């Protein structure tokens, strides 16, 4: 992923009741608000190389992190929420099993309480799973992902191909039938 020039900078939404991550246009700084303008991740005008996005995020306090635009590539990500104990960093057995089954790059999410698994593959379905599962999990292959680089020890440091694992995961968690929690 680092070789592809599809990196964005992002900031948390400034509204106190909304913690969404917003892609930023780092070419458009709004002096009156002391922040970069919000943008659409699909706008190639805001894409950077990895090195440039990382540099900007370190130089500007208004930038909360970097992310990768995964559209147009055979890349997808699995987002598992509320599965890491922030005090002990323990991961539930069920989630640990998902990480092992997919066997690709995995990292702690921005919240510190979730996990991202990023891998090569197309999803047969995507979206959120139903709320009757014990794991809050979603999967996407045409969006962008906030990347923390907080690698989970014992997982690969590169993306792995795993289409069979993804199909089984989509079936097990019934992705795509629910629009959210």
Phi and psi in degrees as a GROMACS rama.xvg file:
@    title "Ramachandran Plot"
@    xaxis  label "Phi"
@    yaxis  label "Psi"
@TYPE xy
-61.1214  -24.5865  UNK-2
-78.2509  -16.0487  UNK-3
-91.6226  136.766  UNK-4
-84.952  55.9534  UNK-5
-126.538  41.1146  UNK-6
-100.958  142.364  UNK-7
-125.202  160.045  UNK-8
-102.061  149.692  UNK-9
-140.841  163.272  UNK-10
-138.751  153.091  UNK-11
-67.5582  144.221  UNK-12
-55.8989  139.428  UNK-13
-80.309  -7.11961  UNK-14
-78.9966  132.129  UNK-15
-63.1904  -21.3181  UNK-16
-100.45  7.9624  UNK-17
-132.895  114.476  UNK-18
-105.794  24.3285  UNK-19
-61.232  151.017  UNK-20
-92.8545  129.696  UNK-21
-115.447  122.837  UNK-22
-62.0759  145.115  UNK-23
-114.976  148.228  UNK-24
-94.3718  98.9072  UNK-25
-73.6842  -2.18764  UNK-26
-93.7068  -1.2505  UNK-27
-131.309  86.6996  UNK-28
-91.774  128.045  UNK-29
-98.3829  101.071  UNK-30
-57.2394  -43.0618  UNK-31
-63.7  -24.5389  UNK-32
-110.826  -1.47597  UNK-33
52.6537  48.3024  UNK-34
-156.41  161.012  UNK-35
-80.6657  150.481  UNK-36
-67.9321  145.75  UNK-37
-70.7268  154.333  UNK-38
-147.551  179.516  UNK-39
-100.85  129.354  UNK-40
-58.3242  -22.1696  UNK-41
-77.7083  -12.1135  UNK-42
-77.1848  109.502  UNK-43
-62.8572  -15.8862  UNK-44
-64.852  -21.7751  UNK-45
-100.953  -0.0285808  UNK-46
-76.8581  147.067  UNK-47
-132.899  169.429  UNK-48
-73.4308  164.008  UNK-49
-57.4023  -48.7649  UNK-50
-59.5853  -41.5146  UNK-51
-67.714  -44.962  UNK-52
-61.7019  -43.1557  UNK-53
-63.2651  -44.5426  UNK-54
-60.256  -48.1752  UNK-55
-59.8702  -41.5875  UNK-56
-66.2381  -31.5627  UNK-57
-79.2914  -28.4327  UNK-58
-85.9919  -22.952  UNK-59
-121.361  115.826  UNK-60
-64.2968  -17.9512  UNK-61
-75.3172  -12.3263  UNK-62
-99.7495  124.356  UNK-63
-89.2636  -20.3399  UNK-64
178.398  -173.815  UNK-65
-119.668  160.232  UNK-66
-147.407  167.281  UNK-67
-120.727  131.642  UNK-68
-85.4988  117.257  UNK-69
-96.8546  -2.60638  UNK-70
-63.7591  153.51  UNK-71
72.6454  2.70844  UNK-72
-126.985  158.49  UNK-73
-80.4795  57.5628  UNK-74
-126.81  141.031  UNK-75
-141.905  167.868  UNK-76
-138.556  150.3  UNK-77
-113.307  127.97  UNK-78
-115.317  117.947  UNK-79
-116.569  119.281  UNK-80
-97.5155  155.61  UNK-81
50.1485  47.5737  UNK-82
-125.204  0.320581  UNK-83
-119.58  127.02  UNK-84
-74.9726  114.939  UNK-85
-65.061  -21.6961  UNK-86
-82.3022  -40.6352  UNK-87
-105.209  -14.3023  UNK-88
63.578  20.6177  UNK-89
-74.6878  143.298  UNK-90
-114.148  136.863  UNK-91
-60.1833  154.479  UNK-92
-60.2982  -41.1557  UNK-93
-63.2611  -42.975  UNK-94
-70.2468  -38.7857  UNK-95
-58.5635  -39.0069  UNK-96
-64.3896  -40.0737  UNK-97
-63.1993  -45.2936  UNK-98
-58.5213  -44.6648  UNK-99
-67.5767  -39.0038  UNK-100
-64.389  -44.6596  UNK-101
-73.8526  -38.6431  UNK-102
52.9018  55.9089  UNK-103
-137.832  -176.867  UNK-104
-55.3826  130.324  UNK-105
-133.791  143.601  UNK-106
-143.659  159.382  UNK-107
-73.788  137.289  UNK-108
-76.1796  176.488  UNK-109
-57.9576  -39.7226  UNK-110
-66.402  -22.4051  UNK-111
82.773  -2.29146  UNK-112
-118.585  7.26565  UNK-113
-135.147  179.557  UNK-114
-135.129  142.595  UNK-115
-112.774  134.052  UNK-116
-117.047  121.112  UNK-117
-112.326  130.023  UNK-118
-148.156  167.508  UNK-119
-86.6318  135.434  UNK-120
149.585  160.006  UNK-121
-105.405  143.816  UNK-122
-92.5868  138.1  UNK-123
-76.9802  -20.9593  UNK-124
-148.104  166.499  UNK-125
-157.326  169.641  UNK-126
115.77  -152.045  UNK-127
-100.528  153.662  UNK-128
-84.429  171.786  UNK-129
-72.8491  151.317  UNK-130
-70.8435  -3.68069  UNK-131
-86.3354  0.171511  UNK-132
-86.5649  154.863  UNK-133
-77.8402  -12.9253  UNK-134
-114.773  132.446  UNK-135
-89.257  100.928  UNK-136
-132.775  143.258  UNK-137
-140.814  161.085  UNK-138
-145.593  142.311  UNK-139
-143.62  150.969  UNK-140
-138.359  20.9314  UNK-141
-150.239  39.84  UNK-142
-138.681  -141.21  UNK-143
-140.045  161.049  UNK-144
-135.512  135.338  UNK-145
-71.9315  125.639  UNK-146
-107.384  126.382  UNK-147
-99.5011  -24.6472  UNK-148
63.263  23.4517  UNK-149
-92.7049  70.7962  UNK-150
-55.4718  137.308  UNK-151
-86.5968  117.953  UNK-152
-55.2903  137.743  UNK-153
94.0854  -8.04939  UNK-154
-100.958  157.732  UNK-155
-58.3781  152.043  UNK-156
-92.236  -1.7546  UNK-157
-126.067  167.076  UNK-158
-75.8254  139.312  UNK-159
-112.912  154.139  UNK-160
-81.2058  130.53  UNK-161
-152.442  51.5944  UNK-162
-63.0814  -37.7329  UNK-163
-65.4209  -41.4234  UNK-164
-61.9287  -38.2565  UNK-165
-68.1151  -41.059  UNK-166
-60.5225  -44.432  UNK-167
-64.9005  -40.0211  UNK-168
-64.5372  -43.5974  UNK-169
-59.1272  -42.2954  UNK-170
-68.5743  -45.2295  UNK-171
-61.2413  -40.9328  UNK-172
-103.334  5.58275  UNK-173
54.5242  50.9554  UNK-174
-64.0509  150.117  UNK-175
91.6605  -9.99728  UNK-176
-91.3922  -12.8673  UNK-177
-124.768  141.341  UNK-178
-86.5437  -1.21534  UNK-179
155.936  -175.223  UNK-180
